[in-house]
Amino acid sequence: MAPSPSLEAEDDDSSGPSETEALLNETRTPASDDPSETMTSLPSSAGRLKRDNGLPESPVEVEVVLESLTEGEDADNAQLKAQGHEAALERRFSPLAALGLGFSITNSWVGYLSNFGQNMIYGGPQSVVFGLLVATIVQWIITLGLSEVASAFPSAGGQYHFTYIVAPTPHKKFAAFTVGWMTLLGWWVITCSGVSLCAISVSGMIQFWHPSYEAERWQTYLIYLATILLTGTVPVSGDPAPLFLSPKSVPKITQATLFLSVSGFLVIFCMLLGLKKRTQPGSFITQKGLGTSGWGDGMAWMLGIGNALYAYGGTDGAIHIAEEIPRPSKNIPKAIAKVPERLPTLAIGSPQNLQRRLREPFLGKLERLETNLTMLIGFSTAFPMSLALMFGIRDINAVLDSSLPSAEIFYQITGSKGIVTFMMSWVILVYYFSLTSQWVTAGRMTWAFARDHGIPFSTFFSLVSPSRDFPVRATVLSIAFCALYGLLYLASTTAFNSIVTGAVLYLSITYAVPQGIIATRGRATALPRRAFNLGPAGYICNVLAPLLVTVLGTFICFPPQRPVSVANMNYTPVILVGLFAVILGFWGTVGRRFEGPRIDWEGLRVEGCK
């Protein structure tokens, strides 16, 4: 299993007391009647506030100012400013709304429903169940390390922002620019994949009821376009579409989508268990030789693990709304549960000052919470669903031959087309409403990269709409890309799917790059004090992340079947090289204007990375 994280905000790899303990030790120092001595005993962060912001030297006045910071958003905005950016978006996402956004993008159980058939080809039920289990461990290790970095440097830019901060000075711009484009392309294409799931599922259900019907590619593309329009601009059932007509409702919709997905899993899972016609023996799940890919058991296993990683695609989603998550003051005691209920009084004020010290990195803790809860809920839904499907399946070949394998396996288990229609309607609704979160994330990533001049016409796309209070132009650019990318489906479904695979792999690479740099430069040098600290176990994540991505990325580039022909060739390597050539082309043009965030190295406490 992945290493267990430590929630104490302590210095990395240190055996000394945690930040909480050190702060409590400070409070035990006898107060002096001399104001100057009192100021000397202040925590360093308070002294820095006095120096940088010109706060009064009176302890009482300092206390008043610090307590006002605790109640407002100034501390969050100051942390963002130290990372080179001014606050531009309203902090309207609650922790639950951010979790809803993160999980509605990953949505492991419905995501795995869309591609488990390929695992059946690789190794049969064994690959479906145990391939997912191994993929969970792999992705959790990668995500744990990423979430720690996000805790240290919360920013909507995410991975390219982290890379710029931790990379060696001569390579900062190129490394951040490359990671930025990998992340941007990854999110744009992943969103296209989400739209295509809606379109393919709808056309697949038509064929489920009318087997003689075979959707033309242009028909599927029209459904694809309709999905883009409905999820972005057109009211549905009398409710305003969230992205443009009612942007302030987006947090509520992400929460509703979380509920829709989890409740849908519970309903469908219980129905599968209660209505199954027969149960396969346990030996069927572990039986070898049921794959039809032509690969040996070992290779088929590795290919299955790589395919199962799709169930955890986009786990960085919550990171890209870091600048829209406030510090909910009422929930602080719950968030820092290890702090004792009775707190001693500080020399400069009340227990609220301790809350302030612990809340400085709290935005990062929220990101860690959303990211890892996304993984937890994902595994808790996808793994039981895979077991229910494999124990209930009756005809493997019929599932593989179906245009919509999830509907076919539901039908084999329940024996009722009406029930299958109900189940698949719920799945399609989850696909549909999850797109709101994907549009938000793709738009925010585009906007963040534009404000650092990472894309053409960056000044135009970095504008935040005053009336809508979100980056409308960047979001429209993401939508336009998806609409145009869908045209590729008309030419070649193979090319469409190969680029999706390549983009997902690019996104995984961006998770590993900053962690690899941190591992080589040293965690004590590259990471400041933070809310979520993996401690020495962080080296395990930071070292394993690039190794795992490299190994599995290599296997993802292998052909899915043998013997290899033009029809079943895997074009992912060609796509990876082609996309990287595009990135290099942008570096030769746009890259000259790319600045990266203007970091306050001293304020961020990462002088070693300067």
Secondary structure per residue as TSV (DSSP state, phi and psi in degrees):
chain	resnum	aa	ss	phi	psi
A	1	M	-	360.0	162.2
A	2	A	-	-67.6	149.3
A	3	P	-	-60.9	144.7
A	4	S	-	-77.5	126.4
A	5	P	-	-76.8	157.8
A	6	S	B	-107.8	135.4
A	7	L	-	-91.8	-4.4
A	8	E	S	-73.6	140.5
A	9	A	-	-90.4	75.7
A	10	E	-	-110.5	163.8
A	11	D	-	-66.3	141.2
A	12	D	T	-63.4	137.6
A	13	D	T	57.2	29.4
A	14	S	-	-109.3	144.8
A	15	S	-	-96.2	2.6
A	16	G	S	-75.7	-177.0
A	17	P	-	-68.3	154.0
A	18	S	-	-70.6	170.4
A	19	E	H	-60.1	-40.6
A	20	T	H	-61.6	-46.5
A	21	E	H	-65.5	-40.5
A	22	A	H	-63.1	-40.1
A	23	L	H	-67.7	-38.4
A	24	L	H	-65.7	-35.9
A	25	N	H	-64.7	-37.3
A	26	E	H	-59.6	-37.7
A	27	T	H	-71.7	-16.3
A	28	R	T	-83.5	-9.0
A	29	T	S	-69.8	127.2
A	30	P	-	-57.9	134.9
A	31	A	-	-70.4	146.6
A	32	S	-	-106.7	151.8
A	33	D	S	-77.4	-16.1
A	34	D	-	-83.0	117.0
A	35	P	H	-56.9	-36.0
A	36	S	H	-65.1	-38.3
A	37	E	H	-67.4	-35.4
A	38	T	H	-62.6	-41.5
A	39	M	H	-67.3	-32.9
A	40	T	H	-63.4	-31.0
A	41	S	T	-84.5	0.5
A	42	L	S	-66.9	150.9
A	43	P	-	-59.5	153.0
A	44	S	H	-58.9	-34.5
A	45	S	H	-64.6	-35.3
A	46	A	H	-69.4	-41.2
A	47	G	H	-60.9	-38.3
A	48	R	H	-66.0	-37.8
A	49	L	H	-61.2	-39.0
A	50	K	H	-66.4	-42.9
A	51	R	H	-69.3	-46.2
A	52	D	H	-78.1	-34.0
A	53	N	H	-108.1	-0.9
A	54	G	-	68.7	33.9
A	55	L	-	-72.3	153.4
A	56	P	-	-62.1	152.1
A	57	E	S	-84.3	-9.5
A	58	S	-	-66.5	128.8
A	59	P	H	-57.4	-37.1
A	60	V	H	-66.0	-43.5
A	61	E	H	-66.8	-38.0
A	62	V	H	-61.1	-41.2
A	63	E	H	-61.2	-42.3
A	64	V	H	-62.2	-43.4
A	65	V	H	-64.5	-44.5
A	66	L	H	-65.4	-37.9
A	67	E	H	-67.2	-32.8
A	68	S	H	-68.1	-34.0
A	69	L	H	-64.8	-35.5
A	70	T	H	-64.1	-33.9
A	71	E	H	-85.4	-18.5
A	72	G	S	-110.0	-162.3
A	73	E	S	-104.0	6.6
A	74	D	H	-61.3	-39.1
A	75	A	H	-64.2	-42.9
A	76	D	H	-62.5	-44.5
A	77	N	H	-68.5	-33.4
A	78	A	H	-66.0	-39.7
A	79	Q	H	-63.8	-40.2
A	80	L	H	-66.3	-38.9
A	81	K	H	-65.0	-37.4
A	82	A	H	-62.5	-24.0
A	83	Q	T	-91.5	7.7
A	84	G	T	100.7	9.5
A	85	H	-	-138.5	150.2
A	86	E	-	-92.4	149.5
A	87	A	-	-66.1	129.2
A	88	A	-	-127.0	-12.1
A	89	L	S	-121.6	147.7
A	90	E	-	-71.8	139.0
A	91	R	-	-87.1	83.3
A	92	R	-	-107.7	-3.6
A	93	F	-	-88.9	120.5
A	94	S	-	-78.2	167.8
A	95	P	H	-56.0	-38.9
A	96	L	H	-68.1	-38.8
A	97	A	H	-65.9	-38.3
A	98	A	H	-67.1	-39.2
A	99	L	H	-63.2	-40.8
A	100	G	H	-60.4	-41.3
A	101	L	H	-65.1	-46.7
A	102	G	H	-61.9	-45.9
A	103	F	H	-76.6	-32.3
A	104	S	H	-66.8	-22.7
A	105	I	H	-78.7	-49.8
A	106	T	H	-69.5	-52.9
A	107	N	-	40.1	61.6
A	108	S	H	-56.1	-40.6
A	109	W	H	-71.4	-39.3
A	110	V	H	-78.1	-29.8
A	111	G	H	-64.2	-40.8
A	112	Y	H	-72.4	-28.3
A	113	L	H	-60.5	-27.7
A	114	S	T	-81.4	-17.1
A	115	N	T	-138.7	9.6
A	116	F	H	-64.4	-23.2
A	117	G	H	-58.6	-33.9
A	118	Q	H	-67.2	-35.5
A	119	N	H	-65.7	-34.5
A	120	M	H	-60.7	-39.5
A	121	I	H	-65.9	-41.4
A	122	Y	H	-66.1	-50.8
A	123	G	H	-148.4	14.6
A	124	G	T	74.3	-162.1
A	125	P	H	-56.3	-32.8
A	126	Q	H	-57.8	-43.9
A	127	S	H	-70.1	-35.6
A	128	V	H	-62.8	-46.0
A	129	V	H	-81.8	-55.9
A	130	F	H	-81.1	-25.5
A	131	G	H	-62.9	-40.8
A	132	L	H	-64.7	-39.2
A	133	L	H	-62.2	-46.4
A	134	V	H	-67.3	-39.9
A	135	A	H	-61.0	-35.3
A	136	T	H	-62.4	-46.7
A	137	I	H	-62.4	-44.5
A	138	V	H	-60.1	-50.5
A	139	Q	H	-67.8	-33.4
A	140	W	H	-67.4	-39.7
A	141	I	H	-60.7	-46.5
A	142	I	H	-63.2	-43.4
A	143	T	H	-71.0	-34.8
A	144	L	H	-59.7	-48.1
A	145	G	H	-63.7	-39.5
A	146	L	H	-65.2	-40.9
A	147	S	H	-68.1	-29.1
A	148	E	H	-67.1	-41.5
A	149	V	H	-64.0	-39.7
A	150	A	H	-65.0	-32.0
A	151	S	H	-66.0	-34.1
A	152	A	H	-77.9	-36.0
A	153	F	S	-132.5	68.3
A	154	P	-	-65.8	121.6
A	155	S	-	-159.4	147.6
A	156	A	T	-64.7	-22.6
A	157	G	T	-68.8	-26.1
A	158	G	T	64.1	-125.3
A	159	Q	H	-63.5	-38.7
A	160	Y	H	-69.5	-32.9
A	161	H	H	-65.5	-45.4
A	162	F	H	-60.7	-44.1
A	163	T	H	-62.2	-41.8
A	164	Y	H	-60.7	-40.1
A	165	I	H	-69.9	-44.6
A	166	V	H	-91.8	-16.0
A	167	A	S	-71.5	152.8
A	168	P	-	-58.2	146.4
A	169	T	G	-53.1	-45.1
A	170	P	G	-64.3	-20.1
A	171	H	G	-113.5	5.0
A	172	K	H	-57.1	-52.0
A	173	K	H	-65.6	-47.8
A	174	F	H	-66.0	-43.3
A	175	A	H	-63.5	-45.2
A	176	A	H	-67.6	-40.0
A	177	F	H	-63.0	-44.1
A	178	T	H	-65.5	-46.1
A	179	V	H	-64.6	-36.4
A	180	G	H	-61.4	-44.9
A	181	W	H	-70.0	-35.6
A	182	M	H	-61.5	-43.1
A	183	T	H	-66.1	-43.6
A	184	L	H	-63.0	-49.6
A	185	L	H	-62.8	-39.1
A	186	G	H	-58.8	-46.1
A	187	W	H	-72.1	-37.8
A	188	W	H	-61.7	-46.5
A	189	V	H	-74.5	-34.9
A	190	I	H	-61.9	-38.6
A	191	T	H	-64.5	-39.3
A	192	C	H	-60.3	-38.8
A	193	S	H	-62.6	-40.8
A	194	G	H	-63.4	-40.4
A	195	V	H	-64.4	-41.7
A	196	S	H	-66.1	-30.4
A	197	L	H	-61.7	-40.5
A	198	C	H	-62.0	-48.7
A	199	A	H	-64.0	-45.4
A	200	I	H	-67.8	-36.9
A	201	S	H	-67.1	-40.1
A	202	V	H	-64.6	-48.6
A	203	S	H	-67.0	-32.7
A	204	G	H	-66.1	-35.9
A	205	M	H	-70.4	-33.3
A	206	I	H	-62.2	-45.0
A	207	Q	H	-68.6	-28.9
A	208	F	H	-61.3	-38.9
A	209	W	H	-85.7	-28.1
A	210	H	-	-127.3	84.4
A	211	P	T	-56.1	-26.6
A	212	S	T	-75.6	-15.1
A	213	Y	-	-77.7	135.1
A	214	E	-	-134.9	113.0
A	215	A	-	-65.9	133.0
A	216	E	-	-76.8	157.3
A	217	R	H	-63.1	-36.7
A	218	W	H	-67.7	-31.0
A	219	Q	H	-68.0	-43.2
A	220	T	H	-62.6	-37.5
A	221	Y	H	-66.5	-36.4
A	222	L	H	-64.1	-39.6
A	223	I	H	-64.6	-38.5
A	224	Y	H	-58.5	-49.1
A	225	L	H	-64.0	-40.9
A	226	A	H	-61.2	-38.5
A	227	T	H	-64.2	-41.3
A	228	I	H	-60.9	-45.4
A	229	L	H	-66.3	-43.1
A	230	L	H	-67.5	-38.4
A	231	T	H	-80.0	-14.1
A	232	G	H	-110.5	-35.4
A	233	T	T	-133.8	-23.0
A	234	V	S	-102.5	134.6
A	235	P	-	-61.9	143.8
A	236	V	B	-120.7	125.5
A	237	S	T	55.5	35.1
A	238	G	T	85.3	-11.9
A	239	D	B	-93.0	140.6
A	240	P	-	-67.8	141.3
A	241	A	-	-62.6	138.5
A	242	P	T	-72.3	-39.7
A	243	L	T	-63.0	-45.6
A	244	F	T	-114.3	-40.2
A	245	L	T	-78.9	-28.3
A	246	S	-	-149.1	67.8
A	247	P	G	-62.5	-27.8
A	248	K	G	-71.1	-13.8
A	249	S	G	-86.2	-5.1
A	250	V	H	-58.0	-46.2
A	251	P	H	-58.0	-37.7
A	252	K	H	-66.8	-36.8
A	253	I	H	-69.1	-37.6
A	254	T	H	-65.1	-37.2
A	255	Q	H	-66.1	-42.9
A	256	A	H	-63.2	-36.7
A	257	T	H	-66.8	-38.8
A	258	L	H	-58.3	-46.7
A	259	F	H	-64.6	-41.9
A	260	L	H	-61.2	-41.0
A	261	S	H	-71.7	-49.3
A	262	V	H	-65.3	-43.0
A	263	S	H	-66.6	-36.2
A	264	G	H	-62.9	-41.2
A	265	F	H	-59.8	-46.9
A	266	L	H	-61.9	-44.1
A	267	V	H	-64.8	-49.4
A	268	I	H	-67.4	-40.9
A	269	F	H	-61.3	-45.0
A	270	C	H	-66.4	-37.7
A	271	M	H	-65.9	-38.5
A	272	L	H	-64.9	-39.5
A	273	L	H	-70.5	-38.6
A	274	G	H	-79.8	-25.4
A	275	L	H	-107.8	2.6
A	276	K	-	-63.3	141.7
A	277	K	S	-86.0	-30.3
A	278	R	-	-154.6	162.3
A	279	T	-	-124.4	126.4
A	280	Q	-	-71.7	148.1
A	281	P	-	-70.2	160.2
A	282	G	H	-59.6	-31.3
A	283	S	H	-63.4	-25.7
A	284	F	H	-66.0	-36.1
A	285	I	H	-70.4	-34.5
A	286	T	H	-96.4	-1.0
A	287	Q	-	-66.6	136.7
A	288	K	S	-91.2	164.9
A	289	G	S	81.1	12.0
A	290	L	-	-91.7	-5.6
A	291	G	-	-76.4	154.4
A	292	T	-	-122.6	17.1
A	293	S	S	-78.8	-20.5
A	294	G	S	91.6	-9.2
A	295	W	-	-84.0	155.0
A	296	G	-	-68.5	169.1
A	297	D	H	-57.9	-44.7
A	298	G	H	-63.6	-49.0
A	299	M	H	-64.3	-41.4
A	300	A	H	-61.4	-37.0
A	301	W	H	-62.5	-48.2
A	302	M	H	-64.3	-40.7
A	303	L	H	-63.8	-37.5
A	304	G	H	-66.4	-38.4
A	305	I	H	-63.2	-45.5
A	306	G	H	-60.4	-39.8
A	307	N	H	-68.3	-36.6
A	308	A	H	-68.9	-20.6
A	309	L	G	-61.8	-19.2
A	310	Y	G	-61.0	-25.2
A	311	A	G	-64.9	-16.9
A	312	Y	G	-122.2	32.3
A	313	G	T	-71.7	141.8
A	314	G	T	73.6	33.8
A	315	T	T	-70.2	-8.3
A	316	D	T	-87.8	7.1
A	317	G	G	-52.6	-47.8
A	318	A	G	-65.2	-25.2
A	319	I	G	-61.7	-33.9
A	320	H	G	-81.0	0.3
A	321	I	G	-114.5	26.2
A	322	A	G	-57.5	-31.8
A	323	E	G	-86.2	7.0
A	324	E	G	-121.5	13.8
A	325	I	-	-108.2	118.8
A	326	P	-	-83.8	173.2
A	327	R	-	-92.5	98.7
A	328	P	-	-71.8	101.7
A	329	S	G	-62.4	-31.2
A	330	K	G	-70.7	-22.6
A	331	N	G	-98.6	2.1
A	332	I	H	-60.0	-47.7
A	333	P	H	-58.0	-34.5
A	334	K	H	-70.6	-36.3
A	335	A	H	-71.5	-32.6
A	336	I	T	-108.7	63.5
A	337	A	T	-63.6	-21.4
A	338	K	T	-81.0	-6.1
A	339	V	S	-77.4	130.2
A	340	P	-	-62.9	153.1
A	341	E	S	-66.4	-40.1
A	342	R	S	-97.2	114.8
A	343	L	-	-109.8	137.4
A	344	P	-	-67.9	156.5
A	345	T	-	-82.0	132.9
A	346	L	B	-77.9	162.5
A	347	A	T	-62.0	-28.2
A	348	I	T	-106.9	12.2
A	349	G	B	159.1	-149.0
A	350	S	-	-98.8	178.0
A	351	P	H	-56.6	-17.2
A	352	Q	H	-63.5	-26.8
A	353	N	H	-67.4	-35.4
A	354	L	H	-64.4	-40.0
A	355	Q	H	-60.2	-40.6
A	356	R	H	-62.6	-43.9
A	357	R	H	-61.2	-36.6
A	358	L	H	-82.2	-21.1
A	359	R	H	-86.3	-13.5
A	360	E	T	-52.7	-45.6
A	361	P	T	-95.5	17.2
A	362	F	H	-68.2	-30.8
A	363	L	H	-59.4	-40.2
A	364	G	H	-63.6	-37.8
A	365	K	H	-63.4	-37.1
A	366	L	H	-60.8	-43.1
A	367	E	H	-61.5	-44.3
A	368	R	H	-59.7	-41.9
A	369	L	H	-62.9	-47.8
A	370	E	H	-64.3	-42.3
A	371	T	H	-64.2	-46.6
A	372	N	H	-80.1	-28.4
A	373	L	H	-66.7	-32.8
A	374	T	H	-59.1	-44.3
A	375	M	H	-65.4	-41.5
A	376	L	H	-64.6	-48.6
A	377	I	H	-66.3	-36.5
A	378	G	H	-60.4	-48.5
A	379	F	H	-66.8	-39.0
A	380	S	H	-66.8	-17.2
A	381	T	H	-104.2	-42.8
A	382	A	H	-71.4	-41.2
A	383	F	H	-68.4	-48.9
A	384	P	H	-59.9	-37.0
A	385	M	H	-63.9	-41.0
A	386	S	H	-63.7	-37.3
A	387	L	H	-65.6	-44.1
A	388	A	H	-61.5	-40.5
A	389	L	H	-67.8	-44.0
A	390	M	H	-73.6	-32.3
A	391	F	H	-75.8	-19.6
A	392	G	H	-102.8	-10.2
A	393	I	-	-65.5	146.1
A	394	R	-	-119.0	-32.8
A	395	D	-	-138.3	102.6
A	396	I	H	-63.5	-42.9
A	397	N	H	-62.6	-38.4
A	398	A	H	-64.7	-36.4
A	399	V	H	-65.8	-44.4
A	400	L	H	-68.7	-30.5
A	401	D	H	-83.1	-11.0
A	402	S	S	-76.5	147.5
A	403	S	S	-73.4	-18.9
A	404	L	S	-137.4	84.5
A	405	P	H	-55.2	-35.3
A	406	S	H	-63.0	-41.4
A	407	A	H	-67.2	-39.9
A	408	E	H	-64.3	-42.6
A	409	I	H	-72.3	-33.0
A	410	F	H	-60.3	-40.9
A	411	Y	H	-68.5	-39.4
A	412	Q	H	-63.4	-32.8
A	413	I	H	-81.0	-43.6
A	414	T	H	-94.3	-31.2
A	415	G	-	74.3	15.2
A	416	S	-	-133.0	121.9
A	417	K	H	-66.8	-34.2
A	418	G	H	-63.6	-43.8
A	419	I	H	-66.3	-40.4
A	420	V	H	-61.1	-41.5
A	421	T	H	-61.7	-41.6
A	422	F	H	-61.0	-46.7
A	423	M	H	-62.6	-48.0
A	424	M	H	-68.9	-30.8
A	425	S	H	-62.6	-39.8
A	426	W	H	-65.9	-43.6
A	427	V	H	-60.9	-43.4
A	428	I	H	-65.6	-37.4
A	429	L	H	-61.8	-39.2
A	430	V	H	-63.7	-45.5
A	431	Y	H	-55.9	-45.2
A	432	Y	H	-64.1	-53.6
A	433	F	H	-72.0	-22.1
A	434	S	H	-68.4	-21.2
A	435	L	H	-65.2	-27.2
A	436	T	H	-57.3	-46.5
A	437	S	H	-64.2	-36.3
A	438	Q	H	-69.6	-39.4
A	439	W	H	-62.9	-42.6
A	440	V	H	-60.0	-49.2
A	441	T	H	-65.9	-45.5
A	442	A	H	-61.7	-41.2
A	443	G	H	-66.3	-41.7
A	444	R	H	-67.1	-39.0
A	445	M	H	-65.5	-41.4
A	446	T	H	-61.4	-45.0
A	447	W	H	-64.3	-44.3
A	448	A	H	-62.0	-42.5
A	449	F	H	-69.2	-34.0
A	450	A	H	-67.6	-37.8
A	451	R	H	-68.5	-18.8
A	452	D	T	-98.3	13.0
A	453	H	T	63.1	42.6
A	454	G	-	-92.5	-11.8
A	455	I	S	-128.2	161.3
A	456	P	T	-60.9	148.8
A	457	F	T	55.1	41.9
A	458	S	H	-62.0	-36.2
A	459	T	H	-61.6	-38.5
A	460	F	H	-68.7	-45.7
A	461	F	H	-82.3	-11.6
A	462	S	T	-87.1	0.3
A	463	L	-	-74.5	135.7
A	464	V	-	-98.3	124.7
A	465	S	-	-62.6	123.4
A	466	P	T	-64.4	-33.1
A	467	S	T	-81.9	-35.7
A	468	R	T	-94.7	-18.3
A	469	D	S	60.1	39.5
A	470	F	S	-159.8	161.9
A	471	P	-	-73.0	85.5
A	472	V	H	-63.2	-46.4
A	473	R	H	-64.4	-41.9
A	474	A	H	-64.5	-37.3
A	475	T	H	-69.0	-40.8
A	476	V	H	-62.4	-38.7
A	477	L	H	-61.3	-41.1
A	478	S	H	-63.4	-42.0
A	479	I	H	-65.4	-42.1
A	480	A	H	-62.9	-40.3
A	481	F	H	-60.6	-44.1
A	482	C	H	-63.9	-40.2
A	483	A	H	-63.6	-42.0
A	484	L	H	-72.6	-38.5
A	485	Y	H	-62.5	-33.6
A	486	G	T	-60.5	-24.4
A	487	L	H	-61.3	-25.9
A	488	L	H	-63.5	-27.2
A	489	Y	H	-63.7	-31.5
A	490	L	H	-66.8	-33.6
A	491	A	H	-83.7	-44.9
A	492	S	-	-160.6	117.0
A	493	T	H	-68.7	-29.5
A	494	T	H	-63.8	-45.6
A	495	A	H	-64.9	-41.5
A	496	F	H	-56.7	-50.9
A	497	N	H	-71.4	-33.1
A	498	S	H	-65.9	-39.2
A	499	I	H	-68.8	-36.9
A	500	V	H	-59.4	-46.6
A	501	T	H	-60.9	-44.4
A	502	G	H	-63.2	-40.1
A	503	A	H	-68.3	-39.2
A	504	V	H	-63.0	-40.5
A	505	L	H	-65.7	-39.4
A	506	Y	H	-57.8	-42.6
A	507	L	H	-63.7	-40.1
A	508	S	H	-63.3	-36.9
A	509	I	H	-62.1	-39.0
A	510	T	H	-67.2	-25.9
A	511	Y	H	-67.7	-32.8
A	512	A	H	-88.5	-30.8
A	513	V	H	-58.7	-55.2
A	514	P	H	-62.4	-32.7
A	515	Q	H	-68.2	-39.4
A	516	G	H	-63.1	-40.0
A	517	I	H	-64.6	-42.6
A	518	I	H	-62.5	-40.5
A	519	A	H	-64.1	-37.2
A	520	T	H	-79.8	-33.3
A	521	R	H	-85.3	-20.6
A	522	G	-	103.0	127.1
A	523	R	H	-64.7	-35.5
A	524	A	H	-65.5	-29.8
A	525	T	H	-82.1	-40.9
A	526	A	H	-89.2	-23.0
A	527	L	-	-114.7	130.9
A	528	P	-	-82.6	179.3
A	529	R	S	-60.5	138.8
A	530	R	-	-149.8	163.4
A	531	A	S	-72.5	-38.2
A	532	F	S	-110.6	108.0
A	533	N	B	-123.2	116.3
A	534	L	-	-77.3	-10.3
A	535	G	T	65.7	-151.6
A	536	P	T	-58.3	-28.7
A	537	A	H	-64.5	-17.4
A	538	G	H	-61.7	-31.7
A	539	Y	H	-61.6	-34.1
A	540	I	H	-61.5	-47.9
A	541	C	H	-65.2	-45.7
A	542	N	H	-66.2	-31.6
A	543	V	H	-82.6	-42.4
A	544	L	H	-70.9	-32.9
A	545	A	H	-55.0	-55.1
A	546	P	H	-66.2	-32.6
A	547	L	H	-66.9	-45.5
A	548	L	H	-64.5	-42.7
A	549	V	H	-64.2	-39.3
A	550	T	H	-65.2	-47.4
A	551	V	H	-64.4	-52.7
A	552	L	H	-68.8	-33.9
A	553	G	H	-62.2	-35.3
A	554	T	H	-64.6	-44.1
A	555	F	H	-69.7	-31.3
A	556	I	H	-62.3	-25.4
A	557	C	T	-81.8	-5.4
A	558	F	S	-77.6	152.8
A	559	P	-	-61.5	144.3
A	560	P	S	-74.3	-18.3
A	561	Q	S	-142.0	158.5
A	562	R	S	-126.7	147.4
A	563	P	S	-69.3	154.9
A	564	V	-	-83.0	133.6
A	565	S	-	-135.1	175.3
A	566	V	T	-62.0	-35.0
A	567	A	T	-69.0	-38.4
A	568	N	T	-107.5	13.5
A	569	M	-	-64.3	142.8
A	570	N	-	-92.2	113.7
A	571	Y	-	-94.3	11.4
A	572	T	H	-58.5	-43.8
A	573	P	H	-58.5	-40.2
A	574	V	H	-64.0	-41.2
A	575	I	H	-64.0	-42.8
A	576	L	H	-60.4	-45.3
A	577	V	H	-66.3	-41.5
A	578	G	H	-63.8	-44.2
A	579	L	H	-65.4	-37.8
A	580	F	H	-66.8	-34.8
A	581	A	H	-62.8	-38.5
A	582	V	H	-63.0	-42.5
A	583	I	H	-62.2	-43.1
A	584	L	H	-62.7	-35.9
A	585	G	H	-63.2	-42.1
A	586	F	H	-65.7	-36.7
A	587	W	H	-62.7	-36.3
A	588	G	H	-71.6	-16.0
A	589	T	H	-115.9	-71.3
A	590	V	G	-68.9	-30.9
A	591	G	G	-58.0	-25.5
A	592	R	G	-65.5	-27.1
A	593	R	T	-94.4	-9.7
A	594	F	-	-66.4	125.9
A	595	E	-	-106.2	-33.8
A	596	G	-	77.4	163.6
A	597	P	-	-66.5	144.5
A	598	R	-	-88.2	93.5
A	599	I	-	-79.9	137.1
A	600	D	-	-89.5	90.8
A	601	W	H	-61.5	-39.8
A	602	E	H	-69.5	-43.4
A	603	G	H	-64.8	-33.2
A	604	L	H	-83.2	-12.0
A	605	R	T	63.2	41.2
A	606	V	-	-131.6	50.1
A	607	E	G	-59.1	-28.0
A	608	G	G	-65.2	-19.9
A	609	C	G	-94.4	-2.4
A	610	K	-	-63.8	360.0
